[in-house]
Amino acid sequence: MLVSSKELLLDAQKGGYAVGAFNTNNLEITHAIFQAAEALDAPILVQLSSGALKYAGIEFLPQIIRTHARLSTIPAAMHLDHGPDFETVMRCLRYGFTSIMRDASKHPFDENVAEIRRVVEAAHAVGVPVEAELGRLVGVEDHVVVSEREAAMTDPDQAAEFIQATGCDFLAVAIGNAHGFYKGEPKLDFDRLQAIRDQVDVPLVLHGASGIPDHQIRTAIELGICKINIDTEIRHAFAETVRRFQAENPEQIDPRKILGPAIEAMQAVVERKIALFSAQA
């Protein structure tokens, strides 16, 4: 069933776990995400970036998610990930998204506040919660490249001011996390996360979680992370499985047989993440 992300994340905050937020770009990835959630009876967010919507079509990919949600007993939210502008937000609201992220973190603080306040006003008018980001993550997200020099961690004092000024429902924080696979082992700044948690009471979000060691994920959840984004590891499982299958079956041209094993591989990744996040309903 399709639900608001707010109820999922508030339940996670009360229960001391995190809800997995998994990006999809096509039918196969969506199948893998829902099959994993159903296998573990766990709530999920299914995320679509503007790149995914451009690739698959806003008329088509959300419909696949809605159909899955209608046929499933697990609660699922359909979430816009890293919405690049107000126009994209409004289109997603018209197409029935139940959760929105408007990423204005590249702008100065005051501009970020003004843009998120504008989005909150529009989304809350139709009962849809809003995620915002304060601080910038190094790496590549939907063709946006953020260098080490440009990245900035979330300031705890600014986080409190930001929440009060915008009225956003969730806050994505930069605490040493990054988009894409990490070079070496990441080291999350847990003192910073604790300071943010002490200053704000909304659910906190961890982006760029693919590749973060399990023990750091568990600590982040203990310190208040309620939503964890996974994309890169799913893509990696998809690509590696297809490459291996085609190398072993070079004459095979049936897309069902080529992509079927990839669905299974992606489902295994999502199941492992859900179990790690302790998101069983």
C-alpha positions in Angstrom: 0.0 0.0 0.0 1.2 3.5 -0.9 1.6 5.7 2.2 3.2 8.9 3.3 6.9 8.7 4.2 6.2 10.8 7.3 4.4 8.0 9.1 7.1 5.5 8.2 9.9 7.7 9.5 8.2 8.8 12.6 7.6 5.1 13.4 11.2 4.4 12.8 12.3 7.3 15.1 10.1 5.9 17.9 11.2 2.4 17.3 15.0 3.1 17.0 15.4 1.7 13.5 15.9 3.1 10.0 13.7 2.7 6.9 15.6 1.7 3.7 15.2 4.1 0.8 16.1 2.4 -2.5 16.4 4.1 -5.9 14.8 2.6 -9.0 15.2 3.3 -12.7 13.2 0.6 -14.3 10.8 -2.4 -13.9 13.5 -4.9 -12.8 14.9 -2.8 -10.0 11.4 -2.0 -8.8 10.5 -5.7 -8.7 13.7 -6.4 -6.7 12.9 -3.7 -4.1 9.3 -4.8 -3.5 10.1 -8.5 -3.5 12.8 -7.9 -0.8 10.4 -5.8 1.3 7.7 -8.3 1.1 10.0 -11.2 1.9 11.0 -9.4 5.2 7.6 -7.7 5.8 9.3 -4.3 6.0 8.3 -0.7 5.1 10.3 1.0 2.3 10.7 4.1 0.4 11.1 3.7 -3.4 13.1 6.6 -4.7 13.1 8.2 -8.1 15.6 10.8 -9.1 15.0 13.4 -11.9 17.4 11.3 -14.0 15.2 8.2 -13.5 12.1 10.1 -14.4 13.8 11.5 -17.6 15.0 8.0 -18.5 11.8 6.0 -17.8 9.2 8.7 -18.1 7.1 10.2 -15.3 4.0 8.8 -16.9 5.4 5.2 -16.6 7.8 4.6 -13.7 5.6 6.0 -11.0 2.7 3.9 -12.3 4.8 0.7 -11.9 5.5 1.7 -8.3 1.9 2.5 -7.6 0.8 -0.9 -9.0 3.3 -2.7 -6.9 2.2 -0.8 -3.8 -1.5 -1.5 -4.6 -0.8 -5.3 -4.8 1.4 -5.4 -1.8 0.6 -5.5 2.0 3.8 -3.7 3.0 3.7 0.1 3.4 5.7 1.9 0.8 6.3 5.6 0.0 7.1 7.0 -3.4 9.8 9.5 -3.0 11.4 12.2 -5.2 15.1 11.9 -4.6 17.3 15.1 -5.0 14.6 17.1 -6.7 16.5 19.7 -8.7 14.0 22.5 -8.9 10.5 23.6 -7.9 9.0 22.6 -11.3 10.1 19.0 -10.8 8.6 19.0 -7.3 5.2 20.2 -8.7 5.2 17.6 -11.4 5.8 14.8 -8.9 3.1 16.1 -6.6 0.7 16.0 -9.6 1.7 12.4 -10.3 0.9 11.2 -6.8 4.3 11.1 -5.1 3.9 10.6 -1.3 7.2 12.1 -0.3 9.4 14.8 -1.7 13.1 15.8 -1.4 14.0 19.2 -2.8 17.8 19.5 -2.7 18.8 23.2 -2.6 22.0 22.4 -0.6 24.2 23.9 -3.3 22.8 27.4 -2.6 23.8 29.7 0.3 22.0 29.1 3.5 19.4 31.8 3.1 18.5 30.7 -0.4 18.3 27.1 0.7 15.9 28.1 3.4 13.7 30.2 1.1 13.5 27.4 -1.5 12.6 24.7 1.0 10.0 26.9 2.7 8.4 27.4 -0.8 8.4 23.6 -1.4 7.0 22.9 2.1 4.1 25.3 1.6 3.2 23.6 -1.7 3.7 20.0 -0.6 2.1 20.3 2.8 -1.0 21.8 1.1 -1.6 18.3 -0.3 -0.4 16.3 2.7 3.1 15.4 1.4 6.1 15.6 3.6 9.4 17.2 2.6 13.0 16.2 3.0 15.8 18.8 2.7 19.6 18.7 2.8 21.9 20.9 4.7 25.6 20.5 3.9 26.9 18.9 0.7 28.1 15.4 0.1 31.2 14.8 -2.0 30.6 12.6 -5.1 28.3 12.3 -8.1 24.5 12.4 -7.7 22.4 12.5 -10.9 25.1 14.3 -12.9 25.9 16.8 -10.1 29.6 16.5 -9.2 30.6 17.8 -5.8 34.4 18.0 -5.1 36.1 17.5 -1.8 36.7 21.3 -1.8 33.0 22.1 -2.3 31.7 19.6 0.2 30.7 20.9 3.6 29.5 19.0 6.7 26.2 20.0 8.4 26.6 22.6 11.1 24.4 21.5 14.1 23.5 25.1 15.1 22.5 25.8 11.5 20.5 22.6 11.4 18.2 23.8 14.2 17.8 27.2 12.6 17.1 25.6 9.2 14.4 23.2 10.6 12.6 26.1 12.4 12.8 28.4 9.4 11.7 25.9 6.7 9.2 23.6 8.5 10.8 20.6 6.6 9.9 17.1 7.9 13.2 15.4 7.5 16.8 16.5 7.2 19.6 14.9 5.2 22.9 15.5 6.9 26.5 15.6 5.7 28.7 13.8 8.3 31.4 12.4 6.1 29.1 10.3 3.9 29.5 10.5 0.1 27.6 9.5 -3.1 29.0 6.5 -4.9 31.5 3.9 -3.7 34.1 5.2 -1.2 37.9 5.3 -1.7 39.0 3.6 1.5 36.9 3.1 4.5 34.6 6.1 5.3 34.7 7.6 8.7 31.4 9.1 9.8 31.5 12.0 12.2 29.4 10.6 15.0 30.1 13.5 17.4 28.6 15.8 14.7 25.6 13.5 14.3 25.0 13.5 18.0 25.2 17.3 18.1 22.7 17.6 15.3 20.4 15.1 17.0 20.6 17.1 20.2 19.5 20.2 18.3 16.7 19.0 16.2 13.8 16.6 16.6 12.9 15.7 13.0 13.9 12.3 11.6 17.5 12.5 10.1 18.5 11.0 6.7 21.8 9.4 5.6 22.6 9.7 1.9 25.4 7.9 0.2 25.2 4.8 2.4 26.4 2.3 -0.2 29.7 1.0 1.1 29.6 2.3 4.7 30.6 -0.6 7.0 27.7 -2.2 8.9 29.0 -1.2 12.4 29.0 2.5 11.3 25.4 2.1 10.0 24.3 0.6 13.3 25.9 3.5 15.2 24.3 6.1 12.9 20.9 4.5 13.6 21.5 4.5 17.3 22.3 8.3 17.0 19.1 9.1 15.2 19.3 8.3 11.5 15.8 7.1 10.5 16.1 6.9 6.7 19.1 5.4 4.8 19.5 5.8 1.0 20.9 2.9 -1.1 21.5 3.2 -4.9 25.1 2.4 -5.9 25.2 -1.2 -4.4 22.0 -2.0 -6.3 23.4 -0.8 -9.6 26.6 -2.7 -9.0 24.7 -5.9 -8.4 22.7 -5.4 -11.5 25.7 -4.6 -13.8 27.9 -7.4 -12.4 25.2 -10.0 -12.7 24.4 -9.1 -16.3 28.1 -9.0 -17.3 28.7 -12.4 -15.7 25.6 -13.9 -17.3 26.4 -12.6 -20.8 30.0 -13.8 -20.5 28.8 -17.3 -19.6 25.9 -17.3 -22.1 27.2 -15.2 -25.1 24.5 -16.5 -27.5 21.6 -15.7 -25.2 19.5 -12.8 -26.4 16.3 -13.2 -24.4 16.1 -10.2 -22.1 14.0 -12.2 -19.6 16.8 -14.7 -19.1 19.5 -12.0 -19.1 17.8 -9.8 -16.6 16.1 -12.4 -14.4 19.3 -13.2 -12.4 19.9 -9.5 -12.0 16.6 -9.1 -10.2 17.5 -11.9 -7.8 20.9 -10.3 -7.2 19.4 -6.9 -6.5 16.8 -8.4 -4.2 19.5 -10.0 -2.2 21.2 -6.6 -1.7 18.0 -4.9 -0.6 17.1 -7.7 1.8 20.5 -7.5 3.4 20.2 -3.8 3.8 16.7 -4.0 5.3 17.9 -6.6 7.8 20.8 -4.4 8.7 18.6 -1.3 9.2 16.2 -3.5 11.4 13.3 -2.1 9.5 11.0 -5.1 9.8 7.5 -3.9 10.5 
